[in-house]
Amino acid sequence: MSSTDRIEKRIVIAASKARVWRALTDTKEFGAWFRAELVGTFEVGKITRGKSTYPGFEHLTMELEVERMDAEELFAFRWHPYAVEAGVDYSAEPTTLVEFRLKHVDGKTELVVTESGFDQIPEHRRAEAFRMNTGGWEVQVENIRSHVTG
């Protein structure tokens, strides 16, 4: 994989794996820290949709297709990265894979967030999607830490 195909962020959170897992996989909790109003529940093979509540991106509808849910170990979904232009249909584009891996570390939880597959995104928007999502995951790992420890 190239260095522009994959984003990886690591954070250690002073909370149990069960608590972090709930923040990741309960759509209400996920929406609280990720800033989205999701409808329904996360289920493998299903698409969950909802409105973004992130300032400046309220016009967006998010779509997450859950790929894996291995209890307290791995939560993974596919989506269209940085699909933010109003009126643009991104459905024919490839998706990236977002994985959240949890590991018990000294009474805390290490969370590793990986998003891969950027090399498949159309060239005209690949670099911007990679750049914006790199910054986005830096913010989101702090958001989930604050959510579960605050």
Phi and psi in radians as a Rosetta constraint file:
Dihedral C 1 N 2 CA 2 C 2 CIRCULARHARMONIC -1.370 0.35
Dihedral N 2 CA 2 C 2 N 3 CIRCULARHARMONIC 2.906 0.35
Dihedral C 2 N 3 CA 3 C 3 CIRCULARHARMONIC -1.259 0.35
Dihedral N 3 CA 3 C 3 N 4 CIRCULARHARMONIC -0.198 0.35
Dihedral C 3 N 4 CA 4 C 4 CIRCULARHARMONIC -1.797 0.35
Dihedral N 4 CA 4 C 4 N 5 CIRCULARHARMONIC 0.123 0.35
Dihedral C 4 N 5 CA 5 C 5 CIRCULARHARMONIC -1.668 0.35
Dihedral N 5 CA 5 C 5 N 6 CIRCULARHARMONIC -0.316 0.35
Dihedral C 5 N 6 CA 6 C 6 CIRCULARHARMONIC -2.444 0.35
Dihedral N 6 CA 6 C 6 N 7 CIRCULARHARMONIC 2.342 0.35
Dihedral C 6 N 7 CA 7 C 7 CIRCULARHARMONIC -1.945 0.35
Dihedral N 7 CA 7 C 7 N 8 CIRCULARHARMONIC 2.390 0.35
Dihedral C 7 N 8 CA 8 C 8 CIRCULARHARMONIC -2.412 0.35
Dihedral N 8 CA 8 C 8 N 9 CIRCULARHARMONIC 2.266 0.35
Dihedral C 8 N 9 CA 9 C 9 CIRCULARHARMONIC -2.233 0.35
Dihedral N 9 CA 9 C 9 N 10 CIRCULARHARMONIC 2.405 0.35
Dihedral C 9 N 10 CA 10 C 10 CIRCULARHARMONIC -2.132 0.35
Dihedral N 10 CA 10 C 10 N 11 CIRCULARHARMONIC 2.490 0.35
Dihedral C 10 N 11 CA 11 C 11 CIRCULARHARMONIC -2.634 0.35
Dihedral N 11 CA 11 C 11 N 12 CIRCULARHARMONIC 2.518 0.35
Dihedral C 11 N 12 CA 12 C 12 CIRCULARHARMONIC -1.835 0.35
Dihedral N 12 CA 12 C 12 N 13 CIRCULARHARMONIC 2.224 0.35
Dihedral C 12 N 13 CA 13 C 13 CIRCULARHARMONIC -2.018 0.35
Dihedral N 13 CA 13 C 13 N 14 CIRCULARHARMONIC 2.302 0.35
Dihedral C 13 N 14 CA 14 C 14 CIRCULARHARMONIC -1.376 0.35
Dihedral N 14 CA 14 C 14 N 15 CIRCULARHARMONIC 1.208 0.35
Dihedral C 14 N 15 CA 15 C 15 CIRCULARHARMONIC -2.770 0.35
Dihedral N 15 CA 15 C 15 N 16 CIRCULARHARMONIC 2.814 0.35
Dihedral C 15 N 16 CA 16 C 16 CIRCULARHARMONIC -1.261 0.35
Dihedral N 16 CA 16 C 16 N 17 CIRCULARHARMONIC 2.793 0.35
Dihedral C 16 N 17 CA 17 C 17 CIRCULARHARMONIC -1.039 0.35
Dihedral N 17 CA 17 C 17 N 18 CIRCULARHARMONIC -0.666 0.35
Dihedral C 17 N 18 CA 18 C 18 CIRCULARHARMONIC -1.053 0.35
Dihedral N 18 CA 18 C 18 N 19 CIRCULARHARMONIC -0.710 0.35
Dihedral C 18 N 19 CA 19 C 19 CIRCULARHARMONIC -1.202 0.35
Dihedral N 19 CA 19 C 19 N 20 CIRCULARHARMONIC -0.765 0.35
Dihedral C 19 N 20 CA 20 C 20 CIRCULARHARMONIC -1.150 0.35
Dihedral N 20 CA 20 C 20 N 21 CIRCULARHARMONIC -0.725 0.35
Dihedral C 20 N 21 CA 21 C 21 CIRCULARHARMONIC -1.005 0.35
Dihedral N 21 CA 21 C 21 N 22 CIRCULARHARMONIC -0.786 0.35
Dihedral C 21 N 22 CA 22 C 22 CIRCULARHARMONIC -1.083 0.35
Dihedral N 22 CA 22 C 22 N 23 CIRCULARHARMONIC -0.704 0.35
Dihedral C 22 N 23 CA 23 C 23 CIRCULARHARMONIC -1.142 0.35
Dihedral N 23 CA 23 C 23 N 24 CIRCULARHARMONIC -0.502 0.35
Dihedral C 23 N 24 CA 24 C 24 CIRCULARHARMONIC -1.427 0.35
Dihedral N 24 CA 24 C 24 N 25 CIRCULARHARMONIC -0.675 0.35
Dihedral C 24 N 25 CA 25 C 25 CIRCULARHARMONIC -1.889 0.35
Dihedral N 25 CA 25 C 25 N 26 CIRCULARHARMONIC -0.156 0.35
Dihedral C 25 N 26 CA 26 C 26 CIRCULARHARMONIC -1.552 0.35
Dihedral N 26 CA 26 C 26 N 27 CIRCULARHARMONIC 2.102 0.35
Dihedral C 26 N 27 CA 27 C 27 CIRCULARHARMONIC -1.063 0.35
Dihedral N 27 CA 27 C 27 N 28 CIRCULARHARMONIC -0.576 0.35
Dihedral C 27 N 28 CA 28 C 28 CIRCULARHARMONIC -1.179 0.35
Dihedral N 28 CA 28 C 28 N 29 CIRCULARHARMONIC -0.792 0.35
Dihedral C 28 N 29 CA 29 C 29 CIRCULARHARMONIC -1.189 0.35
Dihedral N 29 CA 29 C 29 N 30 CIRCULARHARMONIC -0.746 0.35
Dihedral C 29 N 30 CA 30 C 30 CIRCULARHARMONIC -0.977 0.35
Dihedral N 30 CA 30 C 30 N 31 CIRCULARHARMONIC -0.810 0.35
Dihedral C 30 N 31 CA 31 C 31 CIRCULARHARMONIC -1.092 0.35
Dihedral N 31 CA 31 C 31 N 32 CIRCULARHARMONIC -0.595 0.35
Dihedral C 31 N 32 CA 32 C 32 CIRCULARHARMONIC -1.115 0.35
Dihedral N 32 CA 32 C 32 N 33 CIRCULARHARMONIC -0.803 0.35
Dihedral C 32 N 33 CA 33 C 33 CIRCULARHARMONIC -1.535 0.35
Dihedral N 33 CA 33 C 33 N 34 CIRCULARHARMONIC -0.495 0.35
Dihedral C 33 N 34 CA 34 C 34 CIRCULARHARMONIC -1.502 0.35
Dihedral N 34 CA 34 C 34 N 35 CIRCULARHARMONIC -0.269 0.35
Dihedral C 34 N 35 CA 35 C 35 CIRCULARHARMONIC 1.219 0.35
Dihedral N 35 CA 35 C 35 N 36 CIRCULARHARMONIC 1.201 0.35
Dihedral C 35 N 36 CA 36 C 36 CIRCULARHARMONIC -2.721 0.35
Dihedral N 36 CA 36 C 36 N 37 CIRCULARHARMONIC 2.619 0.35
Dihedral C 36 N 37 CA 37 C 37 CIRCULARHARMONIC -1.863 0.35
Dihedral N 37 CA 37 C 37 N 38 CIRCULARHARMONIC 1.592 0.35
Dihedral C 37 N 38 CA 38 C 38 CIRCULARHARMONIC -1.531 0.35
Dihedral N 38 CA 38 C 38 N 39 CIRCULARHARMONIC 2.581 0.35
Dihedral C 38 N 39 CA 39 C 39 CIRCULARHARMONIC -1.905 0.35
Dihedral N 39 CA 39 C 39 N 40 CIRCULARHARMONIC 2.317 0.35
Dihedral C 39 N 40 CA 40 C 40 CIRCULARHARMONIC 1.567 0.35
Dihedral N 40 CA 40 C 40 N 41 CIRCULARHARMONIC -2.778 0.35
Dihedral C 40 N 41 CA 41 C 41 CIRCULARHARMONIC -2.157 0.35
Dihedral N 41 CA 41 C 41 N 42 CIRCULARHARMONIC 2.828 0.35
Dihedral C 41 N 42 CA 42 C 42 CIRCULARHARMONIC -1.430 0.35
Dihedral N 42 CA 42 C 42 N 43 CIRCULARHARMONIC 2.228 0.35
Dihedral C 42 N 43 CA 43 C 43 CIRCULARHARMONIC -2.475 0.35
Dihedral N 43 CA 43 C 43 N 44 CIRCULARHARMONIC 2.433 0.35
Dihedral C 43 N 44 CA 44 C 44 CIRCULARHARMONIC -1.009 0.35
Dihedral N 44 CA 44 C 44 N 45 CIRCULARHARMONIC 2.301 0.35
Dihedral C 44 N 45 CA 45 C 45 CIRCULARHARMONIC 1.481 0.35
Dihedral N 45 CA 45 C 45 N 46 CIRCULARHARMONIC -0.058 0.35
Dihedral C 45 N 46 CA 46 C 46 CIRCULARHARMONIC -1.894 0.35
Dihedral N 46 CA 46 C 46 N 47 CIRCULARHARMONIC 2.680 0.35
Dihedral C 46 N 47 CA 47 C 47 CIRCULARHARMONIC -1.737 0.35
Dihedral N 47 CA 47 C 47 N 48 CIRCULARHARMONIC 2.291 0.35
Dihedral C 47 N 48 CA 48 C 48 CIRCULARHARMONIC -1.935 0.35
Dihedral N 48 CA 48 C 48 N 49 CIRCULARHARMONIC 2.311 0.35
Dihedral C 48 N 49 CA 49 C 49 CIRCULARHARMONIC -2.111 0.35
Dihedral N 49 CA 49 C 49 N 50 CIRCULARHARMONIC 2.788 0.35
Dihedral C 49 N 50 CA 50 C 50 CIRCULARHARMONIC 3.126 0.35
Dihedral N 50 CA 50 C 50 N 51 CIRCULARHARMONIC 2.897 0.35
Dihedral C 50 N 51 CA 51 C 51 CIRCULARHARMONIC -1.473 0.35
Dihedral N 51 CA 51 C 51 N 52 CIRCULARHARMONIC 2.408 0.35
Dihedral C 51 N 52 CA 52 C 52 CIRCULARHARMONIC -1.253 0.35
Dihedral N 52 CA 52 C 52 N 53 CIRCULARHARMONIC 2.432 0.35
Dihedral C 52 N 53 CA 53 C 53 CIRCULARHARMONIC -1.988 0.35
Dihedral N 53 CA 53 C 53 N 54 CIRCULARHARMONIC 0.158 0.35
Dihedral C 53 N 54 CA 54 C 54 CIRCULARHARMONIC -1.236 0.35
Dihedral N 54 CA 54 C 54 N 55 CIRCULARHARMONIC 2.230 0.35
Dihedral C 54 N 55 CA 55 C 55 CIRCULARHARMONIC -0.906 0.35
Dihedral N 55 CA 55 C 55 N 56 CIRCULARHARMONIC 2.225 0.35
Dihedral C 55 N 56 CA 56 C 56 CIRCULARHARMONIC 1.612 0.35
Dihedral N 56 CA 56 C 56 N 57 CIRCULARHARMONIC -0.220 0.35
Dihedral C 56 N 57 CA 57 C 57 CIRCULARHARMONIC -2.158 0.35
Dihedral N 57 CA 57 C 57 N 58 CIRCULARHARMONIC 0.367 0.35
Dihedral C 57 N 58 CA 58 C 58 CIRCULARHARMONIC -1.132 0.35
Dihedral N 58 CA 58 C 58 N 59 CIRCULARHARMONIC -0.291 0.35
Dihedral C 58 N 59 CA 59 C 59 CIRCULARHARMONIC -1.359 0.35
Dihedral N 59 CA 59 C 59 N 60 CIRCULARHARMONIC -0.140 0.35
Dihedral C 59 N 60 CA 60 C 60 CIRCULARHARMONIC -1.570 0.35
Dihedral N 60 CA 60 C 60 N 61 CIRCULARHARMONIC 2.539 0.35
Dihedral C 60 N 61 CA 61 C 61 CIRCULARHARMONIC -1.907 0.35
Dihedral N 61 CA 61 C 61 N 62 CIRCULARHARMONIC 2.152 0.35
Dihedral C 61 N 62 CA 62 C 62 CIRCULARHARMONIC -1.502 0.35
Dihedral N 62 CA 62 C 62 N 63 CIRCULARHARMONIC 2.543 0.35
Dihedral C 62 N 63 CA 63 C 63 CIRCULARHARMONIC -2.331 0.35
Dihedral N 63 CA 63 C 63 N 64 CIRCULARHARMONIC 2.102 0.35
Dihedral C 63 N 64 CA 64 C 64 CIRCULARHARMONIC -2.103 0.35
Dihedral N 64 CA 64 C 64 N 65 CIRCULARHARMONIC 2.129 0.35
Dihedral C 64 N 65 CA 65 C 65 CIRCULARHARMONIC -1.780 0.35
Dihedral N 65 CA 65 C 65 N 66 CIRCULARHARMONIC 1.954 0.35
Dihedral C 65 N 66 CA 66 C 66 CIRCULARHARMONIC -1.246 0.35
Dihedral N 66 CA 66 C 66 N 67 CIRCULARHARMONIC 2.211 0.35
Dihedral C 66 N 67 CA 67 C 67 CIRCULARHARMONIC -1.763 0.35
Dihedral N 67 CA 67 C 67 N 68 CIRCULARHARMONIC -0.716 0.35
Dihedral C 67 N 68 CA 68 C 68 CIRCULARHARMONIC -2.567 0.35
Dihedral N 68 CA 68 C 68 N 69 CIRCULARHARMONIC 2.563 0.35
Dihedral C 68 N 69 CA 69 C 69 CIRCULARHARMONIC -2.479 0.35
Dihedral N 69 CA 69 C 69 N 70 CIRCULARHARMONIC 1.636 0.35
Dihedral C 69 N 70 CA 70 C 70 CIRCULARHARMONIC -1.798 0.35
Dihedral N 70 CA 70 C 70 N 71 CIRCULARHARMONIC 1.835 0.35
Dihedral C 70 N 71 CA 71 C 71 CIRCULARHARMONIC -0.730 0.35
Dihedral N 71 CA 71 C 71 N 72 CIRCULARHARMONIC 2.139 0.35
Dihedral C 71 N 72 CA 72 C 72 CIRCULARHARMONIC 1.023 0.35
Dihedral N 72 CA 72 C 72 N 73 CIRCULARHARMONIC 0.335 0.35
Dihedral C 72 N 73 CA 73 C 73 CIRCULARHARMONIC -2.213 0.35
Dihedral N 73 CA 73 C 73 N 74 CIRCULARHARMONIC -0.919 0.35
Dihedral C 73 N 74 CA 74 C 74 CIRCULARHARMONIC -2.583 0.35
Dihedral N 74 CA 74 C 74 N 75 CIRCULARHARMONIC 2.213 0.35
Dihedral C 74 N 75 CA 75 C 75 CIRCULARHARMONIC -2.146 0.35
Dihedral N 75 CA 75 C 75 N 76 CIRCULARHARMONIC 2.201 0.35
Dihedral C 75 N 76 CA 76 C 76 CIRCULARHARMONIC -2.398 0.35
Dihedral N 76 CA 76 C 76 N 77 CIRCULARHARMONIC 2.413 0.35
Dihedral C 76 N 77 CA 77 C 77 CIRCULARHARMONIC -2.463 0.35
Dihedral N 77 CA 77 C 77 N 78 CIRCULARHARMONIC 2.869 0.35
Dihedral C 77 N 78 CA 78 C 78 CIRCULARHARMONIC -1.973 0.35
Dihedral N 78 CA 78 C 78 N 79 CIRCULARHARMONIC 2.569 0.35
Dihedral C 78 N 79 CA 79 C 79 CIRCULARHARMONIC -2.755 0.35
Dihedral N 79 CA 79 C 79 N 80 CIRCULARHARMONIC 3.041 0.35
Dihedral C 79 N 80 CA 80 C 80 CIRCULARHARMONIC -1.654 0.35
Dihedral N 80 CA 80 C 80 N 81 CIRCULARHARMONIC 1.967 0.35
Dihedral C 80 N 81 CA 81 C 81 CIRCULARHARMONIC -1.223 0.35
Dihedral N 81 CA 81 C 81 N 82 CIRCULARHARMONIC 2.396 0.35
Dihedral C 81 N 82 CA 82 C 82 CIRCULARHARMONIC 0.779 0.35
Dihedral N 82 CA 82 C 82 N 83 CIRCULARHARMONIC 0.843 0.35
Dihedral C 82 N 83 CA 83 C 83 CIRCULARHARMONIC -1.563 0.35
Dihedral N 83 CA 83 C 83 N 84 CIRCULARHARMONIC 1.378 0.35
Dihedral C 83 N 84 CA 84 C 84 CIRCULARHARMONIC -2.012 0.35
Dihedral N 84 CA 84 C 84 N 85 CIRCULARHARMONIC -0.130 0.35
Dihedral C 84 N 85 CA 85 C 85 CIRCULARHARMONIC -1.371 0.35
Dihedral N 85 CA 85 C 85 N 86 CIRCULARHARMONIC 2.145 0.35
Dihedral C 85 N 86 CA 86 C 86 CIRCULARHARMONIC -1.067 0.35
Dihedral N 86 CA 86 C 86 N 87 CIRCULARHARMONIC 2.397 0.35
Dihedral C 86 N 87 CA 87 C 87 CIRCULARHARMONIC 1.446 0.35
Dihedral N 87 CA 87 C 87 N 88 CIRCULARHARMONIC -0.043 0.35
Dihedral C 87 N 88 CA 88 C 88 CIRCULARHARMONIC -1.655 0.35
Dihedral N 88 CA 88 C 88 N 89 CIRCULARHARMONIC 2.310 0.35
Dihedral C 88 N 89 CA 89 C 89 CIRCULARHARMONIC -1.635 0.35
Dihedral N 89 CA 89 C 89 N 90 CIRCULARHARMONIC 1.942 0.35
Dihedral C 89 N 90 CA 90 C 90 CIRCULARHARMONIC -1.651 0.35
Dihedral N 90 CA 90 C 90 N 91 CIRCULARHARMONIC 0.009 0.35
Dihedral C 90 N 91 CA 91 C 91 CIRCULARHARMONIC -1.066 0.35
Dihedral N 91 CA 91 C 91 N 92 CIRCULARHARMONIC -0.448 0.35
Dihedral C 91 N 92 CA 92 C 92 CIRCULARHARMONIC -1.464 0.35
Dihedral N 92 CA 92 C 92 N 93 CIRCULARHARMONIC -0.187 0.35
Dihedral C 92 N 93 CA 93 C 93 CIRCULARHARMONIC -1.390 0.35
Dihedral N 93 CA 93 C 93 N 94 CIRCULARHARMONIC 2.679 0.35
Dihedral C 93 N 94 CA 94 C 94 CIRCULARHARMONIC -1.119 0.35
Dihedral N 94 CA 94 C 94 N 95 CIRCULARHARMONIC 2.772 0.35
Dihedral C 94 N 95 CA 95 C 95 CIRCULARHARMONIC -1.825 0.35
Dihedral N 95 CA 95 C 95 N 96 CIRCULARHARMONIC 2.875 0.35
Dihedral C 95 N 96 CA 96 C 96 CIRCULARHARMONIC -1.772 0.35
Dihedral N 96 CA 96 C 96 N 97 CIRCULARHARMONIC 2.815 0.35
Dihedral C 96 N 97 CA 97 C 97 CIRCULARHARMONIC -1.852 0.35
Dihedral N 97 CA 97 C 97 N 98 CIRCULARHARMONIC 2.158 0.35
Dihedral C 97 N 98 CA 98 C 98 CIRCULARHARMONIC -1.862 0.35
Dihedral N 98 CA 98 C 98 N 99 CIRCULARHARMONIC 2.202 0.35
Dihedral C 98 N 99 CA 99 C 99 CIRCULARHARMONIC -2.166 0.35
Dihedral N 99 CA 99 C 99 N 100 CIRCULARHARMONIC 2.344 0.35
Dihedral C 99 N 100 CA 100 C 100 CIRCULARHARMONIC -1.997 0.35
Dihedral N 100 CA 100 C 100 N 101 CIRCULARHARMONIC 2.003 0.35
Dihedral C 100 N 101 CA 101 C 101 CIRCULARHARMONIC -1.938 0.35
Dihedral N 101 CA 101 C 101 N 102 CIRCULARHARMONIC 2.329 0.35
Dihedral C 101 N 102 CA 102 C 102 CIRCULARHARMONIC -1.973 0.35
Dihedral N 102 CA 102 C 102 N 103 CIRCULARHARMONIC 2.459 0.35
Dihedral C 102 N 103 CA 103 C 103 CIRCULARHARMONIC -2.518 0.35
Dihedral N 103 CA 103 C 103 N 104 CIRCULARHARMONIC 2.340 0.35
Dihedral C 103 N 104 CA 104 C 104 CIRCULARHARMONIC -1.295 0.35
Dihedral N 104 CA 104 C 104 N 105 CIRCULARHARMONIC 2.210 0.35
Dihedral C 104 N 105 CA 105 C 105 CIRCULARHARMONIC -2.424 0.35
Dihedral N 105 CA 105 C 105 N 106 CIRCULARHARMONIC 1.877 0.35
Dihedral C 105 N 106 CA 106 C 106 CIRCULARHARMONIC 0.861 0.35
Dihedral N 106 CA 106 C 106 N 107 CIRCULARHARMONIC 0.865 0.35
Dihedral C 106 N 107 CA 107 C 107 CIRCULARHARMONIC 1.359 0.35
Dihedral N 107 CA 107 C 107 N 108 CIRCULARHARMONIC 0.080 0.35
Dihedral C 107 N 108 CA 108 C 108 CIRCULARHARMONIC -2.164 0.35
Dihedral N 108 CA 108 C 108 N 109 CIRCULARHARMONIC -3.088 0.35
Dihedral C 108 N 109 CA 109 C 109 CIRCULARHARMONIC -2.157 0.35
Dihedral N 109 CA 109 C 109 N 110 CIRCULARHARMONIC 2.188 0.35
Dihedral C 109 N 110 CA 110 C 110 CIRCULARHARMONIC -1.548 0.35
Dihedral N 110 CA 110 C 110 N 111 CIRCULARHARMONIC 2.224 0.35
Dihedral C 110 N 111 CA 111 C 111 CIRCULARHARMONIC -1.967 0.35
Dihedral N 111 CA 111 C 111 N 112 CIRCULARHARMONIC 2.174 0.35
Dihedral C 111 N 112 CA 112 C 112 CIRCULARHARMONIC -1.992 0.35
Dihedral N 112 CA 112 C 112 N 113 CIRCULARHARMONIC 2.099 0.35
Dihedral C 112 N 113 CA 113 C 113 CIRCULARHARMONIC -1.865 0.35
Dihedral N 113 CA 113 C 113 N 114 CIRCULARHARMONIC 2.174 0.35
Dihedral C 113 N 114 CA 114 C 114 CIRCULARHARMONIC -2.211 0.35
Dihedral N 114 CA 114 C 114 N 115 CIRCULARHARMONIC 2.309 0.35
Dihedral C 114 N 115 CA 115 C 115 CIRCULARHARMONIC -2.144 0.35
Dihedral N 115 CA 115 C 115 N 116 CIRCULARHARMONIC 2.153 0.35
Dihedral C 115 N 116 CA 116 C 116 CIRCULARHARMONIC -2.298 0.35
Dihedral N 116 CA 116 C 116 N 117 CIRCULARHARMONIC 2.776 0.35
Dihedral C 116 N 117 CA 117 C 117 CIRCULARHARMONIC 1.908 0.35
Dihedral N 117 CA 117 C 117 N 118 CIRCULARHARMONIC 0.203 0.35
Dihedral C 117 N 118 CA 118 C 118 CIRCULARHARMONIC -1.129 0.35
Dihedral N 118 CA 118 C 118 N 119 CIRCULARHARMONIC -0.492 0.35
Dihedral C 118 N 119 CA 119 C 119 CIRCULARHARMONIC -1.127 0.35
Dihedral N 119 CA 119 C 119 N 120 CIRCULARHARMONIC -0.267 0.35
Dihedral C 119 N 120 CA 120 C 120 CIRCULARHARMONIC -1.598 0.35
Dihedral N 120 CA 120 C 120 N 121 CIRCULARHARMONIC -0.198 0.35
Dihedral C 120 N 121 CA 121 C 121 CIRCULARHARMONIC -1.244 0.35
Dihedral N 121 CA 121 C 121 N 122 CIRCULARHARMONIC 2.484 0.35
Dihedral C 121 N 122 CA 122 C 122 CIRCULARHARMONIC -0.884 0.35
Dihedral N 122 CA 122 C 122 N 123 CIRCULARHARMONIC 2.399 0.35
Dihedral C 122 N 123 CA 123 C 123 CIRCULARHARMONIC -0.969 0.35
Dihedral N 123 CA 123 C 123 N 124 CIRCULARHARMONIC -0.628 0.35
Dihedral C 123 N 124 CA 124 C 124 CIRCULARHARMONIC -1.150 0.35
Dihedral N 124 CA 124 C 124 N 125 CIRCULARHARMONIC -0.285 0.35
Dihedral C 124 N 125 CA 125 C 125 CIRCULARHARMONIC -2.249 0.35
Dihedral N 125 CA 125 C 125 N 126 CIRCULARHARMONIC 0.051 0.35
Dihedral C 125 N 126 CA 126 C 126 CIRCULARHARMONIC -1.055 0.35
Dihedral N 126 CA 126 C 126 N 127 CIRCULARHARMONIC -0.922 0.35
Dihedral C 126 N 127 CA 127 C 127 CIRCULARHARMONIC -1.099 0.35
Dihedral N 127 CA 127 C 127 N 128 CIRCULARHARMONIC -0.721 0.35
Dihedral C 127 N 128 CA 128 C 128 CIRCULARHARMONIC -1.176 0.35
Dihedral N 128 CA 128 C 128 N 129 CIRCULARHARMONIC -0.722 0.35
Dihedral C 128 N 129 CA 129 C 129 CIRCULARHARMONIC -1.079 0.35
Dihedral N 129 CA 129 C 129 N 130 CIRCULARHARMONIC -0.760 0.35
Dihedral C 129 N 130 CA 130 C 130 CIRCULARHARMONIC -1.105 0.35
Dihedral N 130 CA 130 C 130 N 131 CIRCULARHARMONIC -0.809 0.35
Dihedral C 130 N 131 CA 131 C 131 CIRCULARHARMONIC -1.108 0.35
Dihedral N 131 CA 131 C 131 N 132 CIRCULARHARMONIC -0.826 0.35
Dihedral C 131 N 132 CA 132 C 132 CIRCULARHARMONIC -1.182 0.35
Dihedral N 132 CA 132 C 132 N 133 CIRCULARHARMONIC -0.691 0.35
Dihedral C 132 N 133 CA 133 C 133 CIRCULARHARMONIC -1.274 0.35
Dihedral N 133 CA 133 C 133 N 134 CIRCULARHARMONIC -0.514 0.35
Dihedral C 133 N 134 CA 134 C 134 CIRCULARHARMONIC -1.046 0.35
Dihedral N 134 CA 134 C 134 N 135 CIRCULARHARMONIC -0.860 0.35
Dihedral C 134 N 135 CA 135 C 135 CIRCULARHARMONIC -1.145 0.35
Dihedral N 135 CA 135 C 135 N 136 CIRCULARHARMONIC -0.661 0.35
Dihedral C 135 N 136 CA 136 C 136 CIRCULARHARMONIC -1.071 0.35
Dihedral N 136 CA 136 C 136 N 137 CIRCULARHARMONIC -0.764 0.35
Dihedral C 136 N 137 CA 137 C 137 CIRCULARHARMONIC -1.211 0.35
Dihedral N 137 CA 137 C 137 N 138 CIRCULARHARMONIC -0.514 0.35
Dihedral C 137 N 138 CA 138 C 138 CIRCULARHARMONIC -1.055 0.35
Dihedral N 138 CA 138 C 138 N 139 CIRCULARHARMONIC -0.733 0.35
Dihedral C 138 N 139 CA 139 C 139 CIRCULARHARMONIC -1.235 0.35
Dihedral N 139 CA 139 C 139 N 140 CIRCULARHARMONIC -0.775 0.35
Dihedral C 139 N 140 CA 140 C 140 CIRCULARHARMONIC -1.191 0.35
Dihedral N 140 CA 140 C 140 N 141 CIRCULARHARMONIC -0.592 0.35
Dihedral C 140 N 141 CA 141 C 141 CIRCULARHARMONIC -1.162 0.35
Dihedral N 141 CA 141 C 141 N 142 CIRCULARHARMONIC -0.589 0.35
Dihedral C 141 N 142 CA 142 C 142 CIRCULARHARMONIC -1.235 0.35
Dihedral N 142 CA 142 C 142 N 143 CIRCULARHARMONIC -0.648 0.35
Dihedral C 142 N 143 CA 143 C 143 CIRCULARHARMONIC -1.074 0.35
Dihedral N 143 CA 143 C 143 N 144 CIRCULARHARMONIC -0.763 0.35
Dihedral C 143 N 144 CA 144 C 144 CIRCULARHARMONIC -1.211 0.35
Dihedral N 144 CA 144 C 144 N 145 CIRCULARHARMONIC -0.643 0.35
Dihedral C 144 N 145 CA 145 C 145 CIRCULARHARMONIC -1.054 0.35
Dihedral N 145 CA 145 C 145 N 146 CIRCULARHARMONIC -0.835 0.35
Dihedral C 145 N 146 CA 146 C 146 CIRCULARHARMONIC -1.074 0.35
Dihedral N 146 CA 146 C 146 N 147 CIRCULARHARMONIC -0.689 0.35
Dihedral C 146 N 147 CA 147 C 147 CIRCULARHARMONIC -1.082 0.35
Dihedral N 147 CA 147 C 147 N 148 CIRCULARHARMONIC -0.797 0.35
Dihedral C 147 N 148 CA 148 C 148 CIRCULARHARMONIC -1.477 0.35
Dihedral N 148 CA 148 C 148 N 149 CIRCULARHARMONIC -0.298 0.35
Dihedral C 148 N 149 CA 149 C 149 CIRCULARHARMONIC -1.904 0.35
Dihedral N 149 CA 149 C 149 N 150 CIRCULARHARMONIC -0.173 0.35
